[in-house]
Amino acid sequence: MNEDFKGKVAFVTGAAAGIGLATSRAFGEAGASVVLVDLDADDTQAAAAEVAKTGARTLAIACDVADEAAVKAAVAQAVAEFGRLDVAFNNAGIMVDRAETAEASGEEFDRVIAINLRGMWSCMKYELQQMLAQGEGAIVNCSSMGGEAGGPGLGAYHASKHGILGMTKSAALEYATKGIRVNAVLPGQIDTPMNDRLKEAEPEMLEKITEEVPIKRLGKPEEIAAAVLFLAGPGASYVIGHGLAVDGGFLAR
């Protein structure tokens, strides 16, 4: 089933690269107007220009999702530009350097939670307010296969991704009868700029991780984008509060 988003407005955070950019492009190709939100203004503008090549109307917004007031303003700007907000993909997030729990930095823990978890909560809050006013909408949150599994040295990151699933399920139950569907996607090891650091710093670690994936390869950002468009589209109209793993079989082991 090809998802059709003609006449729809999609709001994507973490949109300047990787999964966010691939998903923004996919929404554009499916006919949506796309609001691209990311931290760096220049990178976000460049991404919006790339998505505009699909023929989509685009809007680039520089925003730190850890700043609730900035998130509120970004949603308001998107609605002011396009008149509505039909779909949101809350994708902004960061990875952390590996550190066992007894050695981890409290400041680093707070930073990860502020961006990955609190930031996603802020996005949902203001997206939901707009969607309630419209009487409909769909939200897809980006968790991770780390939202259902542990990872040595990555306690803060995994805590944030577990939390995203909890927020997703709770919000899904709150708004299921109000025309709004909330779901999550759980990417596995995806070939994105976030993995480039691992390629450079610990190539043997990336090789080991890839070997542990049943399909024996990294995923592509476009494969996550396809899952997001499914969850956000009419083909998933009966899918509520679900975390869809797109992980090459990792969680099936």
N, C-alpha and C positions, 0 to 999 in steps of 0.2 A: 504493500500500500504506500503510495507516494503522499506524504503529508503536504497539504496546501495551506499556506498562511497568507494568502492574498488579502489585503485589507487589514491585516493584523499588525500590532506593534509589539516587538520583542525587546526586552531589556536584559542585557548580558553584562555581568561583572567579570572582572579578570579577563577582559575581552581583547587585550592588545597582543596576545600571543597564545600559542599552544591550543589547548582545548577550547578556551574562550573564543579565540579568533576563528577556529574551524567551525564552531557552532554559530557564531555570528554570520559567517559566510553562508552556512547551510540555511539559516533563516532567510537571508537575503535571496538566495537562489530559489527558495520556496515562496517568495513573493512578499515577505514581511518588510516593514520598515524596521530598522534596527538601531537601537540605542546602545552604543558601546561605552562601557564604563571601566576605567582602570586608573592606576595611581599617577602615571606619568602622562602629562598632556600631549607631548610630542608623539610618543608611541601610540597613544589612543587615537590621535588624529590620523596617523599613518595607517593604522588598522581600519579606521572608518573609510579612508580613501580606497583601501583595497576591497572592502566589502561593497562599496558603491559601484565597483566595476561589474557587480552582478545585476546592476540596474536598480538596486534597492535605494530608497531614501535612508540616509544615515544621520546620526547625531553622536558626536564624540563628547564625553564628559569626563574630566579629570576628577577623581574622587577617592579619598581614603575611606574604605568601608569601616575602618575602626572608629571613625568619627560619625556618630549618629546624626548630628546636624547636617553634615555633608551628604549623607545618604538621603535624608529627607529632602534636601534641596535638589539632589540629582533626580529623584523620582518626580518631584514637582516640575523640574525643567523638561523632563521627557514628556510629561502630560501636557505641559504648555505648548510644546512643539508639535505633538502628534494628536493630542486630544483624548488619548486613552492609553491603557496599558493592558495588553491581552495576555502576554506570556513573559515570564521572568526565568532566567537561568542564573542562579546565584552560584558563581564559580570562583570568585576571588579567594585566594588562599596562599599560604606560604608553607614551605617545608623547613625543618630545623636540622642543624647538625646533630649527629648522633651523640647522645650522652646518657649513661645509665642514670636511673632515677636518683640515686644517692649523690650523684655528681652534677646533676642538672642545675641550670641557673633559674632562679625564680623569675628574674626579669624576662628571660627567654620564654618561660612558660606563659607568663602574662601576655607577652607579645603574640604568641601563637593563638591563644584563646581570644584575644581582642580582635584579631583579624579573621581567623577561621570560624569561630563560633559566635562571638558577640556581633561581629560584622554581618554574619549571615542572618542573625536574629533581627538586626536593624533593617536589613534589606527586606526581609519578609514582612516586618511590621508595616512599612510604608507602602509596599506593593499590595499587601492585603487591604489596606485602607482604600486604595484606589479601586481595586477589583471589587470590593464590597459596594462601593458607590456605583459601579457599572452593573453589578449583579452577576459577574462571571469572570473567569480567568484561570490560568494554570501556572503553577510554580514548580520548577525543578531545581532542587538543591544538589550541589556537588559534594558528596561525601567521598568515600574511597573504599577499596577493599579493606583498608585499615580501619574502617568503621565497624567491621565485624570480626577483626582479628587483631592480635597484639603484634608488637614489633620491638625487639630488643633495642634499646637506645632511642626509641621514638615515642616515649610515653606521652609527651605533651601533644604531639601531632595526632596520635591515635585517640587520645582523649577528646580532642576537638572533633574528629571525624565520627566517633561514636555519638557525641553530643548532637551533631547535625542530624543523625538518624532519629534520635529521640525527639528533637524539635519538629522534624518533618512529620513523624507519625502523629504527634500531638496536634499540630496545626491542621493536618489532614482530617482528623476527627472533628475539630472545631468548625471547619468550613465546608464539609462534605455536602451539607444540605443547603448551602448558600451559593452554589454555582461555581465554587472554586475548588480545583483539585491540586493537591500538594503531594509531590513524589520526590524521589532522590535517585541519582545515578551514582554507582560505585565503580569508578575506574580502577583498573589494575595498573600494571606497569606500562605507562604510555610514553611514546617517544616524543617528548616535549622539551622545551628549554629548561624546565625544572630538572629533567634528568641529565641535561648536558653537564651540570656541575659534577654529578656522580661519574659520568663518563671520564671527565678529566681527573678528578681526585681519586676515584676508586674504581678503575675500569674492571678490575677482577671481581669487585662486589657486584657491579652491574651484570657481568657475565654470569655470575652465580645466581643472581635473582632471575635473570632470563631463563636459565636452565630449569629453575623451579616452576616456571609457568608451564602448565600441561601442553599448551599449543606451541611452546618453544620459540616464542618471538615476543617482542614488545608490541603493544597495541598502537594504533594510529589515532591521532586526534579526531579524524573524520569518523571513526567507529564510535567514539563517544558522542559526537555530534548527532549521528543517526539515532542513537538511543534517546538523546534529549528531545529531538523533534518528535519521536514516537510518543514519549511520555507527555509532551506538551500538546499533542495533536488530538484530533477527534477519534483516531484509532484506539486511543487509550482512555476513552470516556468512562470506562468502568474500573479504572485502575486508581486506587486511592491509598495513599500512605505507604507506597511500595518503594523498596530500595532495590533497584535493578543493577545487578553486578555485570559489568562488562570487563572481564578480567582474564580472558583466555583460559578459564576453568580453575583459577587459583583457589577460589573458595569452595569448589566442589570436591577438593581432595579429602 
